[in-house]
Amino acid sequence: MKTDDEVPETELDYDEILRRGGANLGDEDFALLKCPSCPRIYLMEYEVDTLYMNPDDLAERIPVSSYPRSFNCTACGARFPETEAWLGPKAPKEMKVTWHQLAQSSWRWVTRLTRG
């Protein structure tokens, strides 16, 4: 693993996410993304398009299922892409979270490798 590699969703610790209150509607699918303009990281449950805002309180979440989506970063106010992918291979490189970025964030608990 190189620190500039993207964190694959297969590395997310679902047991820990659910233990911390991340359950949504069942059959959750989680992935990380970041603001395209600043280092702010978010967790997304993309089965029902829910964005988790606070790594210390997973009850702080908002739905982002409308299309086009409308969301401004809570840290810098930048607008997220409204009609482009936020996750996966079609997401802008600026929205992908690297191992280094995750390890430096409050979301580091979300993988066994960065939890320490």
N, C-alpha and C positions, 0 to 999 in steps of 0.2 A: 504494500500500500504506500503510495506517495501522498504527501500532504496536500498536493494540488489536485489530486483526483477527486471526482465527484463522489459524494456519499451515496451508495446505492440503497434503494429502499429496502432491499433484502437484509441490510445490516441494522435496521431499526428494531429495537427491542419492544415488540408488541406487548409482552407481559408487563413490562415496566410502564409503558404508556397507559395501558388499561388500569394498572394498579394506582396510577396517579390521577385517575378520573377521566381518561380519554375516550371511554366508551361513547359511541354515538347511537347508531341504530342497529348495531350488529353487522357482521361481515365487513368490519373496518379494513380499509386499505390506506396506509399512511405513507407520506413522503415529505421530504424537506424542500423548502424553497426559500429564496431570499429576495429582498427588495432589489430591483434592478439598478437602483441608484445609491444605495447605502448598504452597510453590512448587516442590517436587521434580518434575522432568520425567523421563519414561521414553520409550524407543522401543519400539514393539510391532510385531512381525511377525505380522499377524493371519491369515495363511493357515493357520498351525498354532498360533496363540495362544502366542507366545513373548514374554516381557517382558525387554528388555535393561536391566540394572540400572546399568551403569557406562559413561559416555560415553568413558572412556579405555581400556576393555577390554571389547569386545563378546563375549568369551567368558563373561563374567558374565551369565548369562541363566537364566531359569526358565520352565517351562511353566505356563500359566494356562488350560488347556483344560478342566479339570473344571467341572461346572456343578451347583450354583452355585459360582462362583469364590470362592476364598479368598485374599486378599492384603492385607497390612498394609504401609503405606508404610515404606520403610527409613529415611526421615529423621524422621518424626514419629510413626510407629506407627498412624496413622489407618487404619481399615478401608475398603477400596475397596467400592463397591456390589457386592453378591453376585449380584443377578439383573438389574441394569440394564446398559445399554450403556455401555462405557467410551470408545468411539470413534464418530465419525459424527454425524449430525444428532440422534440420540436420546440422545447422551451429555449428562450434566449440564454446564452452562456452566462450572462450577468445574473440570472435567477437561480443558477445551480449552486449548491452548497458544497464546498470542498471540506476534506477532513480537517485541514488547518482552521478554516473558519468555524466549523462546528466545535472543535476543541477549545477555541477561544470564546465561545458563547455560553450563555446560560442554558442552552439546549444540550450541552455535552452529555447529560445523563441519558439521552435517547438511544445511544448505542453502548454496547459493552466496551468497545475499544476506546471510546472517549470519556467514559464515566470515570476511569482511573481507579 
